[in-house]
């Protein structure tokens, strides 16, 4: 996969502005397109060689909307912008999970919050903390691992991949492998010219039936 990533970045850096940002976003949201993750965070660097932040403003925001996804700006600094991109239906399911909801309520979210209110609360807490721990819930991480990470538990970290694993290592490795498969399949399709909504459709068609592996 390393070689494919190298090919992808060479391809990416040769693209014109609009195609660059749309391709960059397409790869970044692959796990959302595959319906295996409710959201991702995207760090958009300002003043880099490809003007990633500026291109996001020009084209990226509308591209996300065209894919039927939502986004919110979590925090902006002189150096970068952090954006949460999410699938409304999947994020609603993640937040309404009883254990996740109980956790969110314990740190200041309200039982009757709408999805929009939950996302706005996350943004509010981003202004107070470097990276609020409940972000893991929004990203679809197992709640037991989110709690253990938050509480600085004395439990041994069993693995560190898409998140820090403190419980159910076998299940986590299965998910990590599935996520890697999605990323590699995304690269394969991009490198043969599949883009945008066609790529999203390919990922959904191939992986949506594996939601039970991730969400139980």
C-alpha positions in Angstrom: 0.0 0.0 0.0 3.0 2.3 0.5 3.8 2.3 -3.2 0.1 3.0 -4.0 0.1 6.0 -1.6 3.3 7.3 -3.2 1.6 7.0 -6.7 -1.5 8.7 -5.3 0.4 11.7 -3.9 2.3 12.1 -7.2 -1.0 12.1 -9.0 -2.6 14.5 -6.5 0.2 17.0 -6.7 -0.1 17.2 -10.5 -3.8 18.0 -10.4 -5.3 21.4 -11.0 -6.9 23.3 -8.1 -10.4 21.9 -8.1 -9.5 18.4 -9.0 -6.8 18.5 -6.4 -9.0 19.4 -3.5 -11.8 17.0 -4.6 -9.4 14.1 -4.9 -7.8 15.0 -1.6 -11.2 15.0 0.1 -12.4 11.8 -1.7 -9.5 9.8 -0.3 -9.9 11.4 3.2 -13.6 10.5 3.4 -13.2 6.9 2.0 -14.4 5.3 5.2 -17.5 7.5 5.3 -18.2 6.7 1.7 -17.9 3.0 2.5 -20.5 3.6 5.3 -18.1 2.2 7.9 -17.4 5.4 9.8 -19.8 8.2 10.8 -17.3 11.0 10.5 -13.7 12.1 10.0 -11.7 15.2 10.9 -9.8 17.0 8.2 -6.9 19.3 9.0 -6.6 21.9 6.3 -3.3 23.6 6.3 -3.0 27.3 5.4 -0.3 28.7 3.2 1.0 25.3 2.0 2.2 24.9 -1.5 -1.1 23.7 -2.8 -3.2 26.3 -0.9 -5.3 23.5 0.6 -7.2 25.8 2.9 -8.1 28.2 0.1 -9.1 25.4 -2.2 -11.4 24.0 0.5 -13.1 27.3 0.7 -13.4 27.6 -3.1 -14.4 24.1 -4.0 -14.3 21.7 -1.1 -17.3 22.8 0.9 -19.6 22.6 -2.2 -18.1 19.2 -3.1 -19.0 17.8 0.3 -22.5 19.0 -0.1 -22.8 17.5 -3.5 -21.9 14.1 -2.0 -24.8 14.4 0.5 -22.5 14.8 3.5 -22.3 17.6 6.2 -19.4 19.4 7.7 -18.7 21.8 10.5 -15.6 23.9 11.3 -14.4 22.8 14.7 -11.5 25.1 15.1 -9.5 27.6 13.1 -6.1 29.1 13.8 -3.5 31.1 11.9 -2.0 27.8 10.7 -4.9 25.5 9.9 -8.6 24.7 10.0 -10.0 21.5 11.5 -13.2 20.3 9.9 -15.6 17.5 11.0 -17.1 15.8 7.9 -19.9 13.5 8.6 -22.7 11.2 7.4 -25.8 12.5 9.1 -27.5 9.1 9.4 -24.5 7.3 10.6 -23.5 10.0 13.1 -27.1 10.1 14.5 -26.9 6.3 15.1 -23.5 6.6 16.8 -24.6 9.4 19.2 -28.0 7.8 20.0 -26.3 4.5 21.0 -27.3 4.2 24.7 -23.8 3.8 26.0 -22.5 6.6 23.9 -25.4 8.9 24.8 -24.9 8.2 28.5 -21.2 9.1 28.2 -22.0 12.3 26.3 -24.6 13.4 28.9 -22.0 12.8 31.7 -19.8 15.5 30.2 -22.4 18.1 29.5 -24.4 17.1 26.4 -28.2 17.0 26.9 -30.5 14.0 26.4 -32.8 15.9 24.1 -30.0 17.4 21.9 -30.6 17.1 18.2 -27.7 16.0 16.0 -27.0 19.6 15.1 -26.9 20.6 18.7 -24.5 17.8 19.5 -22.2 18.9 16.7 -22.3 22.5 17.9 -21.5 21.3 21.4 -18.5 19.5 20.1 -17.4 22.7 18.4 -17.9 24.6 21.6 -15.8 22.2 23.6 -13.1 22.3 20.9 -12.7 26.0 21.9 -12.0 24.9 25.5 -9.8 21.8 25.0 -7.1 20.9 22.6 -9.1 17.9 21.5 -12.1 16.9 23.6 -12.2 13.2 24.4 -15.7 12.7 23.2 -14.5 13.2 19.6 -13.9 9.5 19.7 -17.6 8.9 19.9 -18.2 11.1 16.9 -15.5 9.2 15.0 -17.1 5.8 15.8 -14.5 4.5 18.2 -15.6 1.9 20.8 -16.9 3.7 23.9 -14.9 1.5 26.3 -11.7 2.6 24.6 -12.8 6.2 24.6 -13.5 6.1 28.4 -10.2 4.4 29.2 -8.2 6.9 27.1 -10.0 9.8 28.8 -9.5 8.5 32.3 -5.7 7.9 31.7 -6.4 4.3 32.8 -3.6 2.1 34.1 -4.8 -0.5 31.6 -2.2 -1.4 29.1 -2.7 -0.1 25.6 -3.0 -3.3 23.5 -2.7 -1.7 20.1 -2.5 1.7 18.5 -4.0 2.1 15.0 -7.0 4.1 14.0 -7.5 4.6 17.8 -5.8 3.5 21.0 -7.1 0.0 21.9 -7.6 -1.0 25.6 -10.3 -3.6 25.1 -11.3 -6.3 22.6 -8.0 -6.3 20.7 -9.2 -9.1 18.3 -12.3 -7.0 17.2 -10.2 -3.9 16.9 -7.6 -5.6 14.6 -10.5 -6.9 12.4 -11.8 -3.4 12.1 -8.3 -2.0 11.4 -7.8 -4.5 8.7 -11.2 -3.7 7.1 -10.3 0.1 7.2 -7.0 -0.7 5.5 -8.8 -2.7 2.9 -11.1 0.3 2.2 -8.2 2.6 1.9 -6.4 0.3 -0.5 -9.5 -0.2 -2.6 -9.9 3.5 -2.8 -6.4 4.0 -4.0 -6.8 1.2 -6.6 -9.9 3.0 -8.0 -8.4 6.5 -7.9 -5.3 5.3 -9.8 -7.4 3.9 -12.6 -9.4 7.1 -12.9 -12.5 6.5 -10.7 -13.5 9.8 -9.1 -16.1 11.6 -7.1 -19.6 10.2 -6.9 -18.6 7.1 -8.9 -15.9 6.4 -6.4 -18.3 6.9 -3.5 -20.8 4.5 -5.1 -18.1 1.9 -5.6 -17.1 2.0 -1.9 -20.6 1.9 -0.6 -21.5 -1.0 -2.9 -18.5 -3.1 -1.9 -18.3 -2.4 1.9 -21.7 -1.3 3.2 -22.7 -4.9 4.0 -19.7 -5.1 6.4 -21.2 -2.5 8.8 -22.0 -5.3 11.3 -18.2 -5.8 11.7 -17.8 -2.2 12.8 -21.0 -1.3 14.5 -22.0 -4.7 15.9 
